[in-house]
Every structure is written in structure tokens, then in C-alpha cells.
Amino acid sequence: MSAPLHILVVGAGAIARYHLHELLVQPGVRMTLADADPARARALAAKLGADFPIVDSLAAGLVLRPDAALICTPPYLHAPMAREVLEAGVHAIVEKPPAGSLAELDALIALAKARGRLLLPIVQVRVTSGSYLLRALADAGLTGRFLHGTVETHWRRDMEYYSAPWRGRYATEIGGPWAGLAIHGLDLVLPHLPAIRSVQAHGATLNHPIEVEDCGAALIRCAGGAWFVYTVTTHAHAEQTTGRLVFEHLEVRYATEPYGYAQMPWTVLCADPEQQKRVDACRARIVEPAVPADHEQAFHRQAQQWCEILRGGDARGHDMASYRPTFELLTAIYAASKTGAAVTLPIATEHPQYQRLAP
Ligand SMILES: NC(=O)c1ccc[n+]([C@@H]2O[C@H](COP(=O)([O-])OP(=O)(O)OC[C@H]3O[C@@H](n4cnc5c(N)ncnc54)[C@H](O)[C@@H]3O)[C@@H](O)[C@H]2O)c1
């Protein structure tokens, strides 16, 4: 029998629907839904065929003493809400981007530690079959040194997308598609690359009447000297997400499917036929947790992982501290884009961008 868990989901919008769909099938979990517009919460509950208690604010939800709060509100509310949750002695799970700056993120990590509460990011691509594959190849010692990479998020967003009241402005969205769309590509590959040393980047707003960038390109240098190229556009005519990671002994590729790209089918190619046999054998040995029909691998496994961690499981490698390198790289990308100069990591606390993610 699973210990009971009460999760307060704050913000009943588009992404909350995915998380609720998965939490509903986790044993022993009950949920309360909070939205400043309770009619939206009621409509979402009806769509999911669920009978959640509904409240109209985070504060009203915290009165019910949940075990954790899952923050799915617009980005500018993430850090203040996470602070309120942690100060109430409740575990916090926070949508991306989790804060408005590295300074805010570090303060939240310190607060969670001081209060003995969990602070978890939302990084669903790290539990997909693509992540399993990259880990298995590395654990088997089959990759060798990282030599080159490209990670491309070529999606299409129209003005209906930007009509959400919080999108399009740095004050409310915190960052444009680097922080909101292409971030998943970084989440996916970053744990499998050497430490990042420096970044050159350019972002621009070319085709939408918005303040945040709508496209960008970054050249990222890793320890050991290899570069990878990281691009995002919201102007694609046929959406595609691609990644190509070239290591000394093999090359991993994913391509074409715009949103499910973190899952199979991925290709692993080796110039040496003997190495290819070893790689294929390694792939054949990978065992992954099953996912029920009608459930998305990424969101399902992530909900399962949250429940395990909230019930006392090991949070190492899944908490906000482990997510910080992604957020630091994102900060460096915006800093480099702003000045046109290369930015070296780590970002010191005195760096002007430490206090603000973007622009
Ligand atoms: N993990 C992912 O793949 C993924 C995908 C899409 C969006 N997101 C993130 O999820 C967050 C929400 O995005 P969305 O598309 O669901 O937005 P949305 O606009 O559809 O929903 C936001 C909800 O928050 C509610 N809200 C606003 N202020 C509130 C407050 N003070 N208290 C309570 N509720 C409040 C709104 O009424 C709305 O229902 C964003 O940060 C976005 O970046 C993540």
C-alpha cells in the first residue's frame, strides 16, 4: 500500500492538465486544484472526469496542509510561490523556468535546505527512453570523449500562442523560447556532456510583435574543447526537433518528431562495425519502466518519480540543485546575447546577469 499523498496543483492551465492526468493514476495520491480563476479549475476537473476540491489561491490551498505544491502558474509567479510554499513547510515542485534569476534560484535552494523541504524542478525529458539510452551508453563506457553536437528546436508559434496574458514580455514570461521551448533540449543533453566553459549567443525578435526573443542561436564550448550548437526558432514551416551528439566512439541522433523527440526511435551509429555490435547489444539490455496506454512516457514517469521522492525516495540528481547547471547555462546564453561577447562559466554572484535571467 502506498502512503497517502496530498498534492496541491496551483494553476489549472494547459500544462496542469498533463500533470493531473498522470497524478490521477498514481496510487494513494489525492489532489486539490487552485486557480485564481476557479471556473478554469472546474472546467479542467470536468475535462479530466475528476472531482478535485477547488480553491482560488495558493494561500487557500496551503491552509489544507498538502504534502506538496505543484506550481503550474505563469513564470513570474514561480519563485514567489515556491517561497510561500517552502515557508509554509510544504515541498515544492516548480514548472520552468523555476525562477527569474540565478540569485532567486539560489535563494530558493537555500530556503528549501534550511526548512528541510524538497524543491524539485520539472524536467520530464530526463526520464524518457532517450535519457535512458544516453545513460546506458555512458555507464557501459561506450561513448568516449564528447566531440561535437547540434541541438535544434525548430517549432512554430503564432499570435494565438502569444495571446496568453503572460507571454511575450520578459516581466511575466521571464524568457522567450530559449527559456520556454528549447530548454527541454538542454535538459535532455546537458547531463551527458562535459561541464560548460563558455557561450557565444545571439537572440532576436524577427517575426512576432513581442518583447521576448522569438529565435536564437548559441555556440557552447565544453571542457575538453568540444563545441555544440544550440538553436531555436518559432518560425518553422514544418516543425522539427533534432539532436546529434558526436562522441569519440559513437554518434547519437534523434530527429523529426517535434514534441516526442526525447523518446525512441533514436539512432546510434558507429564508424567501427565491432563497436556497433557492442552498442547494439547494450541497447538490447536496457530495461525501462512500463507506461500504461494513453499515457505519455515523459509525464507519466515524472509523476511516478515525484511520488517516490515525496514518499522518502532519493532526490539526488532530481532536485533543484541538480537542475541549476541548466539554469546557469541559460543565464549565460542571455548574457552573451545581450553584449555579443563570449561569457565564461561559472556565472559569479557579482555578474550583472546573476540578478536577472533575461534579457
Ligand atoms: N513542462 C512543460 O513541458 C511545459 C509545457 C508548457 C508550459 N509549461 C510551463 O507551465 C507554466 C504554465 O503554462 P500554461 O501553458 O499551463 O499556462 P496557462 O496560461 O494555460 O495557465 C496558467 C494558469 O495559472 C492561473 N493563474 C494565474 N495567476 C494565478 C495565481 N496568482 N494563483 C493561482 N492561479 C493563477 C491562470 O488562471 C491559468 O489557469 C509556464 O511556466 C510554462 O512555462 C511547461
Ligand as a Chemical Component Dictionary entry (heavy atoms), coordinates in Angstrom:
data_LIG
# 
_chem_comp.id                   LIG 
_chem_comp.type                 NON-POLYMER 
_chem_comp.pdbx_formal_charge   0 
_chem_comp.three_letter_code    LIG 
# 
loop_
_chem_comp_atom.comp_id 
_chem_comp_atom.atom_id 
_chem_comp_atom.alt_atom_id 
_chem_comp_atom.type_symbol 
_chem_comp_atom.charge 
_chem_comp_atom.model_Cartn_x 
_chem_comp_atom.model_Cartn_y 
_chem_comp_atom.model_Cartn_z 
_chem_comp_atom.pdbx_ordinal 
LIG N1  N1  N 0  6.917  21.224 -18.736 1  
LIG C1  C1  C 0  6.458  21.565 -19.922 2  
LIG O1  O1  O 0  6.664  20.884 -20.919 3  
LIG C2  C2  C 0  5.640  22.813 -20.061 4  
LIG C3  C3  C 0  4.817  22.976 -21.181 5  
LIG C4  C4  C 0  4.013  24.120 -21.243 6  
LIG C5  C5  C 0  4.077  25.087 -20.250 7  
LIG N2  N2  N 1  4.938  24.912 -19.199 8  
LIG C6  C6  C 0  5.047  25.940 -18.144 9  
LIG O2  O2  O 0  3.899  25.873 -17.314 10 
LIG C7  C7  C 0  3.545  27.172 -16.838 11 
LIG C8  C8  C 0  2.084  27.435 -17.167 12 
LIG O3  O3  O 0  1.893  27.346 -18.570 13 
LIG P1  P1  P 0  0.436  27.079 -19.179 14 
LIG O4  O4  O 0  0.637  26.971 -20.640 15 
LIG O5  O5  O -1 -0.217 25.991 -18.430 16 
LIG O6  O6  O 0  -0.260 28.490 -18.828 17 
LIG P2  P2  P 0  -1.805 28.838 -18.802 18 
LIG O7  O7  O 0  -1.916 30.302 -19.058 19 
LIG O8  O8  O 0  -2.555 27.885 -19.681 20 
LIG O9  O9  O 0  -2.238 28.519 -17.286 21 
LIG C9  C9  C 0  -1.827 29.279 -16.186 22 
LIG C10 C10 C 0  -2.927 29.188 -15.120 23 
LIG O10 O10 O 0  -2.462 29.862 -13.940 24 
LIG C11 C11 C 0  -3.565 30.556 -13.388 25 
LIG N3  N3  N 0  -3.070 31.628 -12.514 26 
LIG C12 C12 C 0  -2.540 32.822 -12.869 27 
LIG N4  N4  N 0  -2.217 33.532 -11.769 28 
LIG C13 C13 C 0  -2.551 32.761 -10.695 29 
LIG C14 C14 C 0  -2.452 32.947 -9.296  30 
LIG N5  N5  N 0  -1.932 34.069 -8.766  31 
LIG N6  N6  N 0  -2.893 31.957 -8.481  32 
LIG C15 C15 C 0  -3.431 30.814 -8.994  33 
LIG N7  N7  N 0  -3.546 30.603 -10.319 34 
LIG C16 C16 C 0  -3.105 31.551 -11.169 35 
LIG C17 C17 C 0  -4.327 31.072 -14.593 36 
LIG O11 O11 O 0  -5.668 31.413 -14.264 37 
LIG C18 C18 C 0  -4.231 29.882 -15.530 38 
LIG O12 O12 O 0  -5.320 28.985 -15.359 39 
LIG C19 C19 C 0  4.510  28.138 -17.532 40 
LIG O13 O13 O 0  5.524  28.476 -16.647 41 
LIG C20 C20 C 0  5.087  27.354 -18.694 42 
LIG O14 O14 O 0  6.421  27.725 -18.987 43 
LIG C21 C21 C 0  5.682  23.785 -19.088 44 
# 
loop_
_chem_comp_bond.comp_id 
_chem_comp_bond.atom_id_1 
_chem_comp_bond.atom_id_2 
_chem_comp_bond.value_order 
_chem_comp_bond.pdbx_ordinal 
LIG N1  C1  SING 1  
LIG C1  O1  DOUB 2  
LIG C1  C2  SING 3  
LIG C2  C3  SING 4  
LIG C2  C21 DOUB 5  
LIG C3  C4  DOUB 6  
LIG C4  C5  SING 7  
LIG C5  N2  DOUB 8  
LIG N2  C6  SING 9  
LIG N2  C21 SING 10 
LIG C6  O2  SING 11 
LIG C6  C20 SING 12 
LIG O2  C7  SING 13 
LIG C7  C8  SING 14 
LIG C7  C19 SING 15 
LIG C8  O3  SING 16 
LIG O3  P1  SING 17 
LIG P1  O4  DOUB 18 
LIG P1  O5  SING 19 
LIG P1  O6  SING 20 
LIG O6  P2  SING 21 
LIG P2  O7  DOUB 22 
LIG P2  O8  SING 23 
LIG P2  O9  SING 24 
LIG O9  C9  SING 25 
LIG C9  C10 SING 26 
LIG C10 O10 SING 27 
LIG C10 C18 SING 28 
LIG O10 C11 SING 29 
LIG C11 N3  SING 30 
LIG C11 C17 SING 31 
LIG N3  C12 SING 32 
LIG N3  C16 SING 33 
LIG C12 N4  DOUB 34 
LIG N4  C13 SING 35 
LIG C13 C14 SING 36 
LIG C13 C16 DOUB 37 
LIG C14 N5  SING 38 
LIG C14 N6  DOUB 39 
LIG N6  C15 SING 40 
LIG C15 N7  DOUB 41 
LIG N7  C16 SING 42 
LIG C17 O11 SING 43 
LIG C17 C18 SING 44 
LIG C18 O12 SING 45 
LIG C19 O13 SING 46 
LIG C19 C20 SING 47 
LIG C20 O14 SING 48 
# 
